[in-house]
Amino acid sequence: MASFDFAALQPDLIIDALQQYGLDISSGLSALNSYENRVYQFSAWQGEALQAQKYVVKFYRPQRWSPAQLQEEHDFAFELSAADIPLVAPLRINGQSLLQYAGYQLALYPSRGGRTLEIDNDDQLAMLGRFLGRMHQVAKTRPFSHRPALSIDSHLLQSQQVLNSLEFIPPYLRPAFDTVLKQVIDECVRQYKPRQLIRLHGDCHAGNLFYHNEGPFFVDLDDCRMGPAIQDLWMMLSGDRQQQRYTLELMLEEYEQYCDFDPAELKLIEPLRAMRMIHYMAWLARRWQDPAFVLNFPWFATDKYWEQQCLALKEQLYLLQQPPLSLVPDY
């Protein structure tokens, strides 16, 4: 279990770090929603006219990504921005985007406002499909050298090891939980065999997508890695199979104007969903020594939560055993 927390990251240290990189803060620090890292919005004087501009600073959780992996994230963002793909890329200070202060690695971003993407808005989903197609068109041109791949080992086997030793799972539930967890993992091992891995956003859900009058834009490449293209699409699917098929066809119609989609990847949706579920449980366990997690996820240590997770795994096992989603209606 990771024992690191951000207790030492006090406002004075943050302000000193920003001043070191030439930003004279003219406002307070507003914490933004982030548990893995620490992210703050602020205003600072900029330019000879001394106009206040809004920025966001991200302090990366130490020991999660190496400097080379963080720089690769930034370089991917610059590459996408150069292709006019709407994404909030980090700022360069004296030619550097990955900054250092007091043992922390940090990055500065322009603050950009927008509304949360509406996953039931057809026009917005179609535009999102187009931008994802453009993103993947760029992503396919080369692989990551330092970022890992989304794999059975990273998301399932390593997570299983964490969950097997977790004391929060009540003894009366442990046999059922361990059994269904193993069944889900075994089914994912059997099914998750991607034919092509590309560079991905990696965490493409509504919380990392925003919309303004010019269309959707992406934020937070913190989880970018190699994986199948469907990983950046399936989290937009909701409702029953008919609704999921409708949404996917809507997005793919725009997506395929820029990037080919392999229909064989549809059979990866449920394994990927299971991988995300199990990895999330283990992620909370790994971070539990961080006081912010105890404060914000108190239900994680309750019997009720683990009863719900046991039921959710059984439901996911059922979905894994059903025919995969098809672009052809089921009759």
C-alpha atoms as one frame of an Amber mdcrd trajectory, in Angstrom:
protein
   0.000   0.000   0.000   1.323   3.441  -0.879   1.849   5.474   2.302   2.550
   8.828   0.619   0.196  11.739   1.208   0.224  15.420   0.276   0.349  16.753
   3.858   3.541  18.709   3.101   1.956  20.461   0.118   0.854  23.581   1.986
  -0.232  26.893   0.366   3.115  28.556   1.128   4.992  25.833  -0.749   2.607
  26.075  -3.716   2.961  29.862  -3.884   6.752  29.634  -3.617   6.809  27.115
  -6.461   4.713  29.366  -8.691   6.803  32.413  -7.878   9.942  30.487  -8.789
   8.488  30.131 -12.288   7.632  33.817 -12.606   3.959  33.821 -11.607   2.920
  36.578  -9.201  -0.331  35.239  -7.729  -3.194  37.741  -7.503  -5.822  35.408
  -6.041  -6.266  32.524  -3.654  -5.773  28.885  -4.591  -8.951  27.023  -5.473
  -8.617  23.246  -5.192 -10.072  21.384  -8.179 -11.527  17.896  -8.118  -8.557
  15.532  -8.151  -7.574  12.776  -5.741  -4.617  11.167  -7.486  -2.769  14.479
  -7.879  -3.313  17.919  -6.378  -4.693  20.521  -8.759  -5.340  24.214  -8.059
  -6.776  27.107 -10.032  -5.436  30.613  -9.471  -4.976  33.989 -11.097  -1.588
  35.604 -11.670  -0.291  38.849 -13.121   1.017  38.399 -16.624   2.704  40.648
 -19.173   3.708  44.294 -19.108   0.070  45.383 -18.783  -0.132  43.328 -15.587
  -3.397  41.703 -16.590  -4.548  38.847 -14.367  -4.750  35.526 -16.202  -6.237
  32.299 -14.860  -4.062  29.190 -14.611  -4.182  25.678 -13.248  -1.217  24.013
 -11.530  -0.977  20.237 -11.124   1.324  18.652  -8.556   1.846  15.028  -9.567
   1.665  12.257  -6.995   5.286  11.179  -6.411   6.374   7.673  -7.419   3.358
   7.092  -9.677   4.880   8.053 -13.035   8.544   8.477 -13.868   9.783  11.793
 -15.299  10.084  10.120 -18.708   6.465   8.929 -18.535   5.218  12.371 -17.489
   7.180  14.040 -20.267   5.713  11.574 -22.740   2.228  12.608 -21.594   3.121
  16.255 -22.223   4.656  15.503 -25.611   1.494  13.648 -26.639  -0.571  16.679
 -25.622   1.668  18.984 -27.684   1.407  16.618 -30.647  -2.384  16.616 -30.461
  -2.558  20.386 -30.052  -0.323  20.848 -33.092  -2.883  18.823 -35.059  -5.611
  21.281 -33.930  -7.288  18.711 -31.714  -9.022  20.563 -28.866  -7.055  19.663
 -25.771  -5.701  21.649 -22.833  -1.932  21.158 -23.113   0.598  22.218 -20.458
   2.490  25.498 -20.728   6.211  25.658 -21.331   8.248  27.760 -18.918  11.710
  28.498 -20.334  11.140  25.651 -22.784  10.174  23.109 -20.111   6.693  21.737
 -19.417   7.614  19.329 -16.603   8.687  21.513 -13.688  10.349  20.677 -10.359
  10.072  22.159  -6.898  10.855  20.790  -3.408  10.798  17.202  -4.598   7.522
  17.576  -6.499   6.967  17.385 -10.225   4.397  19.868 -11.459   2.900  21.368
 -14.598   1.088  24.594 -15.425  -1.964  24.832 -17.673  -4.134  27.664 -18.944
  -7.486  27.642 -17.172 -10.254  26.968 -19.642 -13.956  27.097 -18.883 -16.674
  24.922 -20.306 -19.756  22.864 -19.565 -19.677  19.155 -18.848 -20.312  17.120
 -21.969 -23.904  15.873 -22.174 -23.750  12.185 -22.995 -27.420  12.225 -24.047
 -26.897  15.063 -26.547 -26.600  13.580 -30.041 -24.907  16.631 -31.545 -22.246
  16.706 -28.842 -21.660  12.945 -29.065 -21.268  13.155 -32.846 -18.722  15.949
 -32.472 -16.916  13.950 -29.799 -16.737  10.987 -32.191 -15.140  13.224 -34.795
 -12.535  14.568 -32.372 -11.725  11.072 -31.082 -11.232   9.937 -34.667  -8.804
  12.796 -35.227  -7.044  12.038 -31.929  -6.612   8.364 -32.801  -5.450   9.246
 -36.308  -2.521  11.064 -34.673  -2.152   8.440 -31.927  -1.604   5.626 -34.434
   1.441   7.268 -35.999   3.805   6.036 -33.260   3.679   4.144 -29.956   4.548
   5.342 -26.489   8.075   4.433 -25.465   7.704   4.859 -21.700   3.988   4.726
 -20.926   2.622   1.244 -20.126  -0.160  -0.653 -21.867  -3.608  -1.336 -20.479
  -3.190  -5.021 -19.705  -4.515  -8.007 -17.790  -1.500  -7.781 -15.495  -1.739
  -4.058 -14.738  -5.487  -3.863 -14.201  -6.504  -7.336 -13.037  -3.695  -9.525
 -11.687  -1.955  -6.775  -9.731  -5.341  -5.564  -8.482  -6.276  -9.091  -7.434
  -3.133  -9.279  -5.285  -4.118  -6.062  -3.508  -7.710  -7.186  -2.949  -6.683
 -10.647  -1.731  -4.898  -9.083   1.241  -7.391  -6.296   1.939  -8.778  -6.417
   5.482 -11.865  -4.305   4.702 -13.638  -7.170   2.924 -15.730  -8.800   5.700
 -14.960 -12.470   6.495 -18.535 -13.609   5.787 -18.245 -12.187   2.267 -14.646
 -13.158   1.499 -15.283 -16.619  -0.061 -18.024 -15.327  -2.396 -16.048 -12.206
  -3.309 -12.820 -14.104  -4.060 -14.714 -16.674  -6.138 -16.554 -14.212  -8.352
 -13.442 -12.013  -8.643 -11.477 -14.994  -9.966 -14.288 -15.942 -12.340 -14.422
 -12.430 -13.795 -10.639 -12.295 -14.180 -10.548 -15.724 -15.837 -13.232 -14.635
 -18.295 -11.346 -11.417 -19.072  -8.126 -13.364 -19.657 -10.030 -15.495 -22.149
 -11.657 -12.564 -23.963  -9.224  -9.636 -23.774  -6.994 -10.172 -26.796  -6.666
  -6.801 -28.575  -5.277  -6.957 -32.082  -3.863  -3.420 -32.132  -2.677  -1.091
 -29.385  -2.536   2.656 -29.945  -1.853   5.681 -27.794  -5.028   6.551 -25.858
  -6.495   9.326 -23.763  -7.056   6.397 -21.403  -9.703   7.913 -19.104 -12.196
   9.313 -21.591 -15.313   9.795 -19.468 -17.680  12.742 -19.112 -15.685  14.200
 -16.189 -12.664  14.713 -18.476 -14.646  16.158 -21.386 -16.011  19.667 -21.590
 -18.031  21.571 -24.114 -18.134  25.187 -25.182 -19.596  26.917 -28.217 -16.785
  25.681 -30.471 -17.308  22.056 -29.456 -15.888  19.477 -27.019 -12.379  19.660
 -25.650 -10.329  17.157 -23.682  -8.526  17.585 -20.387  -6.301  15.368 -18.262
  -4.071  12.938 -20.133  -2.802  11.689 -16.774  -3.930   8.118 -17.561  -2.789
   8.015 -21.186  -1.301   4.669 -22.169  -1.301   2.096 -24.940  -4.522   0.159
 -25.490  -7.314  -0.688 -27.941  -9.167   2.233 -29.536 -12.512   1.156 -28.051
 -11.204   2.146 -24.591 -11.717   5.808 -25.518 -15.252   5.129 -26.780 -17.023
   2.651 -24.527 -17.374   4.908 -21.468 -19.768   7.110 -23.452 -22.195   4.171
 -23.801 -25.098   3.897 -21.379 -28.547   2.370 -21.186 -29.642  -0.937 -22.717
 -28.014  -2.612 -25.711 -30.224  -0.759 -28.170 -29.258   2.621 -26.704 -25.584
   1.645 -26.553 -25.652   0.564 -30.185 -27.337   3.816 -31.221 -24.743   5.927
 -29.376 -21.819   3.936 -30.752 -23.095   4.130 -34.343 -23.627   7.873 -33.927
 -20.038   8.367 -32.755 -18.464   5.953 -35.229 -20.140   7.625 -38.195 -18.054
  10.716 -37.419 -15.036   8.824 -36.050 -14.506   6.841 -39.245 -14.215   9.974
 -41.341 -10.702  10.220 -39.867  -9.746   6.828 -38.464 -10.729   3.247 -39.278
 -12.450   1.277 -36.535 -12.059  -2.465 -36.150 -15.497  -3.969 -35.274 -13.689
  -6.891 -33.615 -12.921  -4.506 -30.741 -16.601  -4.543 -29.711 -15.954  -7.814
 -27.899 -13.447  -5.964 -25.683 -16.054  -3.636 -24.148 -17.167  -5.865 -21.284
 -13.616  -7.050 -20.422 -12.545  -3.403 -20.338 -15.489  -2.525 -18.121 -14.525
  -5.328 -15.727 -10.891  -4.198 -15.744 -11.938  -0.673 -14.822 -14.192  -1.892
 -11.977 -11.546  -4.090 -10.399  -8.714  -1.615 -10.911 -10.828   1.088  -9.228
 -11.356  -1.034  -6.106  -7.637  -1.748  -5.884  -6.776   1.906  -6.557  -8.804
   2.982  -3.521  -7.070   0.302  -1.439  -3.609   1.436  -2.569  -4.388   5.055
  -1.704  -6.164   4.449   1.597  -3.218   5.737   3.644  -3.776   9.164   2.069
  -6.084  11.090   4.450  -7.895  12.629   1.483  -9.172   9.191   0.501 -10.427
   8.380   3.995 -12.256  11.717   4.027 -13.799  11.480   0.571 -14.472   7.732
   0.292 -15.623   6.719   3.821 -17.958   4.061   2.389 -14.958   2.085   1.100
 -14.395   0.585   4.570 -18.035  -0.490   5.075 -19.542  -3.962   4.711 -22.320
  -2.508   2.538 -19.831  -1.317  -0.087 -18.247  -4.758  -0.421 -21.647  -6.434
  -0.595 -22.459  -4.085  -3.487 -19.141  -4.846  -5.192 -19.716  -8.584  -4.887
 -23.115  -8.156  -6.543 -21.640  -5.860  -9.227 -18.986  -8.472 -10.061 -21.669
 -11.147 -10.408 -23.607  -8.883 -12.776 -20.430  -8.168 -14.744 -19.699 -11.892
 -14.997 -23.154 -12.330 -16.522 -22.453  -9.574 -19.071 -19.109 -11.161 -19.948
 -20.945 -14.392 -20.738 -23.383 -12.704 -23.138 -22.755 -12.104 -26.873 -20.772
  -8.858 -27.369 -22.408  -5.660 -28.520 -22.944  -5.651 -32.273 -23.471  -2.867
 -34.770 -26.111  -5.098 -36.361 -29.441  -5.148 -34.413 -30.149  -8.315 -32.441
 -33.179 -10.217 -33.698
